[in-house]
């Protein structure tokens, strides 16, 4: 059954408005945009990490607060969360690493930094895809001086694409919706425009430079994040062992305090028996006071360090944490694994494996490309331009041959090239800076490796020296105590106190030297780029050094290294 024309027009108008409103509501869904961004970014990161690191990694920047709307998060909730208290919980080193990677604020910042770099790449890629640069529609009414009401409604859309070979392609579509609603629709106005540079901006390598750089920036960020993960893991392990060592020093300080208390009582008994002078009891008591102060200071140092460690783990400072001191026993059982390494071998390994060094090398190559692009920008701007458009006509009389076409050259003469000149000169300076930066990074790399090799050798020698010093201090204290008790001439209370001080210092030094050796060893392996922190208990693994000359290990306690003379270090003086 045919419908009334005015009714059909009203139905068409309503349907069009309803469709437009529906499109706006769908297009404005924040959850949809967020999910689309995550899907695209995580795919990029997964593909790139597999290509760069040889392992596809799962990436996510979501945290517990990511599920909340910003308006649902308030300061009072954060305040109460950071003021929580709890009972002591055993925190093993493995648990600590897992917690740190999830909760550490710096780790989360670097994770988000990687995400944002990949997100930026999606925007650059979008420029080289067909994209709707504009789409709009307006609908309204106008009243003239005679009181006549007329409808006004237009719609237009533009699609453009940057060409990887250089230039751009643009298509525009426009239509008068009033004529459509009134039953006299016109063919939409369609126009195509192509611009192809022939000199300035010509060539795929020049046209896609921004895309190339964006892709490479993602590669750099993946490398940086992987290097950061290793640095972070080593830092957490070292901090944990520092705390264990401080805890062991705390026990040694307490044992020293109780020994001084026992010794003070012994001297007081000797004074009462007429075997020692009164001033010797004063000396023993003063020694006890000093030991007590040292022990109280050790408690304070440990608690402050533990609070700092909690902050690194993003734990509330009031939460109770107990460390697993069995880890220190296992570290002692490992001994001091040899790391046979020369400066040349270490430098070769680091330049081949350090991801951050590979970044500096590649960024040097980037600076060379920038010079090429800036140099090409000095050329005249000559572009091939082509346009085509359909004539404005009704559907009833549409003829496809009714169109206009044009083509030609657009020339931009290099008259005012100040900006281009400055950009070119700046690119040359940036290239030389990057060249110096590369040299400086390589020098710093070699310097760090040389220092690490020397420090590891020194710490190993210190450890065995401290073992001998502790043994000597124990024997000296025992011998001095026996001489004092049997009344050996010339042995005084002060001699016992001096021997006790020497023993405590030797005990503390042995503990520090053992932990210090493993800290330096882990850092050196990380600096070489051969430490795999994804391994379970990587801090207990003996890492083979490829290309290193194997040397027989020095047995624990197997004698002290001979010292070199000053002339061996400074050279023969004339």
Phi, psi and omega in degrees: 000125181293143181261160175294138185299318181294325178293318180299320180295317180295320178297317180297318178298314180296318180296319181295317180294320179296318179296319180296317179296319178298319179296320179295319181294318180293317183293341184260016181283109181298322181297322180294316180297318181296315181294321179296318178296316180298315182299315182291317182293314182294329176292318177300312182294322178295314180295317183289319180295325178293320180288326185272315187260352182077010182213126178284121183253144175274130182242139176203135178254006183290140175235171178306327180283348180293338180280350183261151170283145180308324181290342181274353180259125180232161184296327182295324179294319177294319180299314180292326180294320182282352182253019181288151174233159181196169179286162180295131176238137178289126181241102179286168181294322178296316178297323180297316179297317179297318180293319183296318181292336180271326192247340184297134185290320179295321178297316179295321178300315180291327176296317179290325177299319176296317179300313183296327178293318177292326178296321177297324179297322180299324178293320179292318177299324183297331180293335181261012175248161173295122183222147178279108182279335177203146176204119184212158177210139177230149183216125182194186181228153177225143179241129180268186184293334180275000180087006180281134181260130177234151180267145177230123179203128179222156175219140178210156179209147178227139177236134181221163180207130171280132181270134182292340176274358181111140179097190183209158177232131182228136176234134182234143181225131179219150182208150176265107184288338180297315179295326179294315181290332180277001177088007177237064185290146175255159174293130180304141177287119184240132178221144178238141180222130179235131176236126182229110180290144180251335178238273179295127179082005181275150178102142183295321182293329178281315184295326184260017182301318181294325178289318178301314181294322179295319177296316181292326178297325176293319177300315180299318183291323177296316177298314180299319181292320178296319177294320178298320179302318180292315178300317182296315180297317179295319179297317180295316179298315180296320178296321179296315179291329174299317179295319177298320179294321177295323176296321177293321176296325177298316178295319179297321179295322178293315178300321178296320179296315180294324177294320179293323178297315178298319181293322178297318178296321179297317180293320178299322177294323179292325178294316179298327180276000179077018181263352180213155181280160182298323184295334179291326175295323177297319179296318180295321179292320177297322177297322177295317178299315180298319179294323179295315179298320179296321180292316178298320177296323178295322177298313182297318179298316180296316181294321177296318179294323179294321176296319177299321180292322177299321178296323178296327178272000183060032175271145173302138184296338179277353181287143180274134181224131171244136181269156180266099183284355174293334177299324178291323177295320180293326178293322178292323178295329179295332183077209179241088182300136178291149174229081184292110189210137172252167180299317183294317179295317179297319179296318180296316180296317184293317180293338179270336189242338182286115184293325180291329176289321176299325177297315181297321178297315181290327177292331172297318176295325176301317182296329177292320178294323180299324178296318180298317180294316180294324178294320181291333178292347178280347180288160175296151178269102177241120183231144172274127184238131178224136180226148175212141180206149175277144177288152179289116184206161180277156177299326184295335181235030185291134175224118186293339180283352178279083181213167178238142179225146179209157179200159180169193180247139174248123185245126176247099185292139182281068182272307177255097184245024183298314181296318180293321178299314180295322179295320179295315180295322178295323180294324177294318178294318179298323178296314180293322176298317180294326177294317177293323179296321178297315179297319180294319179297319180292322176296316179296323178298310180296320179298317179296322179291315179300316179295320180297318178297315179295316182295323179293317178295318179297316182294325177295316179294321179298320182298310181292328175295317180293326176299315178294321180295321178294317178299317180294320180294321178297315180294321180295318180295316180298316181294318180294319178298317179296319179295321179295318184289331179268003177077034179296130183302139175086352180270123183239174178299322180302326179295322178294316181298317179298318179293322177294319177299317181295321180293315179300315180298320179293319179297315179296320182293322178297316179298315180293321182294322180294310179294321180300321180298315182290328176295314179294320180297314180296319179295319180294318177298322177293319179295331177283344181080016183247007179271121179261098183282356177279347177292148176290128180052052183298337182289346179256002182273142172268114186268121177289140179256108183293134178086356180277149177280122181286133178238148180296134181294148177276123180294142179305132180073016184274049175089158182262148177289144176288144179276152178269159180276160177302326180295332177292333180267314187269344184090159179293131180269140180293000000 
